[in-house]
Amino acid sequence: MPLRVKKTQKRRLVTPTKDTKVVEVIKRCNCSNETFVSKKLRKLTPQKSPYSFDLLAQIGRLRFDEHRQVSDIRRHFSKSGINTRHNCAASVQEIFEIFHRRASGEYPTD
């Protein structure tokens, strides 16, 4: 039995080079009620996050390797046309720290 479209939604996708909108199609199997989402989109971003993994990694490098402040990171990305509020850049930094700590075993995974 084919999958049926359960919902489509526009999502924000922020990468190091652009801030754009994408359409996510969520499909459901009538037999098992399993839900399926785009594997390609899941490889780009953490679940329920608009920020791409490569953006998180770049923010982490700027913050921890180059010891940049959040305001410097915001200026860095604004040069690429990605304008973020101060709390947005700080939130991305926090997300990076959580992923880093989970990868190192410091935090348990969900």
Secondary structure as GFF3:
##gff-version 3
##sequence-region A 1 110
A	DSSP	beta_strand	4	14	.	.	.	ID=ss1
A	DSSP	beta_strand	19	28	.	.	.	ID=ss2
A	DSSP	beta_strand	35	36	.	.	.	ID=ss3
A	DSSP	alpha_helix	39	44	.	.	.	ID=ss4
A	DSSP	alpha_helix	53	60	.	.	.	ID=ss5
A	DSSP	pi_helix	61	65	.	.	.	ID=ss6
A	DSSP	alpha_helix	70	78	.	.	.	ID=ss7
A	DSSP	alpha_helix	86	103	.	.	.	ID=ss8
###
